[in-house]
């Protein structure tokens, strides 16, 4: 399939050239997350890349959990990852796969390497092993156990599997080159003893392969043609190639690296994201302030907007930082075209129309979208008592004020022109009500020569629906919260990242809004009915993004 229909990049060019040259009959990729946390926006780039290449070139993409570290893994993460991939709009090839399903085969490959004199059991302490690796300027030193015989290594490795030794007593290491300029190639550990219950294999194993060992051989077992990963694995590529070249597997996958997504005002370390959750700085992995895919979903981001964002940032081999504004642009661009309009008054101020008859209700028909008639219309009851937002009235307005003030007129969105005639205050001097008059000749029009200050939103007082509104800002105040040697990333948490507004009011039509329904609240921003907390008759709305970039520290 030609790549002209999609933005091209160096990886697509490689795949296209390989297929054209007959190197592969079809392309096979994989998305191989470790199930030790929820996926974040950086993973979305990898998902779109791997699944997108497979789709566009008529190939397949496997979803494989590289589950070699059971102490940090759980079924919760497995379920969340599958849910996120599906939500983004992708389907994997066949059943979900697990590296743990290959444990017996991987054990056999380790035995094969021992038999070829390419692996040995090392009985040094972890500290001695670290010292023996050397550093970037000094070569490593051979382990005193490096020259064990094949027979002794086979015996020890079998006894490791049988559970005869304590955790950490031995490791199996590949025998490569302790003087290699690439630290990864200095006899890396490929198996360790770890008595941990595994979410897939239970207690069947007390030794587990290292990720760098399991990953390339799992790729080969699955017939992957293009193993695509981020640049931090570039120095691991020689080990990847060494392993697939030295075991009895016909398939020889090739690893390719691309620059990971670095987004400002964000962290994507799963360890630190977990810390945010565990220490209560956010409510959960899917907190709308989190850069997780599930957090973005709950915030109101759409799959299309995230896929579009990934297209916008492109795929390169050069590290860089993407501005958060580009992600916000992607969701604004999508919701501007697709989100129905509605009115929500965040901080209600009562307005009484003294010129409106008691008990009179007029049903006003207002378009659900100003540019898309296919979305239809909604009906808003116009009554004597209304709510407008407190911020839309000022007794002493600044220059250029285009909202309501004493003695001046504004238009109510989709309704009449009104004039403020009287301000009612309580004993403490707080404004509690505005008494206004309306012009019955101004529904949908301005009489000739009439100048109106501006247009404000409103809802009927009695028929509107109380709701909770959660206003979000960026979680961190610093563009590089994880980039300071002298300060912990937690010190940059934005204290204004969440403001909960109780007592807001929305149009009657939104009384039974469904979770994840999205709207543009006119003049406020784009909002989404919360996935967890919205109930019939009791909506909760999350601010997805403002109408324009208004972030300040």
Secondary structure as UniProt FT lines:
FT   HELIX           3..5
FT   HELIX           10..20
FT   TURN            21..22
FT   STRAND          28..31
FT   HELIX           41..56
FT   TURN            57..58
FT   STRAND          60..65
FT   HELIX           70..72
FT   HELIX           75..87
FT   TURN            88..89
FT   STRAND          97..98
FT   HELIX           99..102
FT   HELIX           103..115
FT   TURN            116..117
FT   STRAND          119..122
FT   HELIX           126..132
FT   TURN            144..147
FT   HELIX           150..162
FT   TURN            167..168
FT   STRAND          171..174
FT   TURN            178..179
FT   HELIX           183..185
FT   STRAND          189..193
FT   TURN            199..201
FT   STRAND          207..209
FT   HELIX           211..221
FT   TURN            222..223
FT   STRAND          226..230
FT   HELIX           231..236
FT   HELIX           237..245
FT   STRAND          254..258
FT   TURN            264..265
FT   HELIX           270..278
FT   TURN            279..280
FT   TURN            285..286
FT   TURN            288..289
FT   HELIX           293..299
FT   HELIX           303..313
FT   HELIX           324..338
FT   STRAND          340..342
FT   STRAND          344..345
FT   STRAND          348..353
FT   TURN            354..355
FT   TURN            358..359
FT   STRAND          362..367
FT   HELIX           373..375
FT   STRAND          377..382
FT   STRAND          385..389
FT   HELIX           390..392
FT   TURN            399..400
FT   STRAND          409..412
FT   TURN            413..414
FT   STRAND          417..425
FT   TURN            427..428
FT   STRAND          431..439
FT   TURN            440..441
FT   TURN            443..444
FT   TURN            448..449
FT   STRAND          455..456
FT   STRAND          459..460
FT   TURN            461..463
FT   STRAND          465..472
FT   TURN            479..482
FT   TURN            485..486
FT   HELIX           489..492
FT   TURN            495..496
FT   STRAND          498..506
FT   HELIX           508..510
FT   TURN            511..512
FT   TURN            515..516
FT   STRAND          518..521
FT   TURN            522..524
FT   STRAND          525..529
FT   TURN            531..533
FT   TURN            536..537
FT   STRAND          540..545
//
